[in-house]
Each structure stands twice: as C-alpha cells, then as structure tokens.
Amino acid sequence: MRIIFSKSGEHLPYILASAVWHYLQHSDKILNSTHDQEEIAKILAEQKIIKEVINPAVKNPVEGERFAVECEDAALINLLVRILQYYLDETKDILKTIEDPEITKRCLLDVEIIEKELITAIKIAG
C-alpha cells in the first residue's frame, strides 16, 4: 500500500493519521469491553494489519500529482474506508456538541475533505 499526496493536499496524510489513531483507540475500547473470543480475534487481526500495513503507508506518504492510494488488496481498501468512515462519524458527532468556532471550522473542513477527497480517492483505488 502506498499513499500519494500533492503539495496542495499535504494536510491529507494528517487527517488519515488521525483517523487511524482514533480507530485504533476505538478498537482498543472494544477489546477491553468484550469477552467474545471471535470478536477479539477479529479485532486483533485487524489491528495487526493496520499497524503493519496501513499505518506505515499513512506515516510515510509519497509526493505525487494528486491524492491517491495504491493498493491491489480490496480488503485493505475496505478497511481504510471503514477507518475513515468511523472517523467521519466521530467528527460529525463532535460537531453536534462543540461550541468553539475554531474547532467547529476545523471539524467541518475535515468532514468535507474526508467525504469529497479521501473516501472518493480510496474507493477509486479499490
């Protein structure tokens, strides 16, 4: 997996990194609250993929002409979309409770970028 970004979109890897971090935190909470061995095994396998494949790609993006994800594994693409969708939903929930205009502005920008740029580009890769 390779993450490609342009100079004009150099904030995109930061959003991806934040999404991955939040998703891992979320999955840790689930691990700590369940005793279902199948669910635990599934989450641990997913976390391993995130830490070994997705996270290194997100932390070491390559400069290119536009944002893109290069990956031939549809399961990885689907996982990345799931991570972004979780972060998108979490950000939208924050918008419902936040009163600080600067944080609201940043959250709205993240929502727009995730919906219009990141998820679209990732789905094209898949």
C-alpha positions, 0 to 999 in steps of 0.5 A: 500500500502506498499513499500519494499526496500533492503539495496542495493536499499535504494536510491529507496524510494528517487527517488519515493519521488521525483517523487511524489513531482514533480507530485504533483507540476505538478498537482498543475500547472494544477489546477491553469491553468484550469477552467474545473470543471471535470478536477479539480475534477479529479485532486483533487481526485487524489491528495487526494489519493496520499497524503493519500495513496501513499505518506505515503507508499513512506515516510515510506518504509519497509526493505525487500529482494528486491524492491517491492510494495504491493498493491491489488488496480490496480488503485493505481498501475496505478497511481504510474506508471503514477507518475513515468512515468511523472517523467521519462519524466521530467528527460529525458527532463532535460537531453536534456538541462543540461550541468553539468556532475554531474547532467547529471550522476545523471539524467541518473542513475535515468532514468535507475533505474526508467525504469529497477527497479521501473516501472518493480517492480510496474507493477509486483505488479499490 
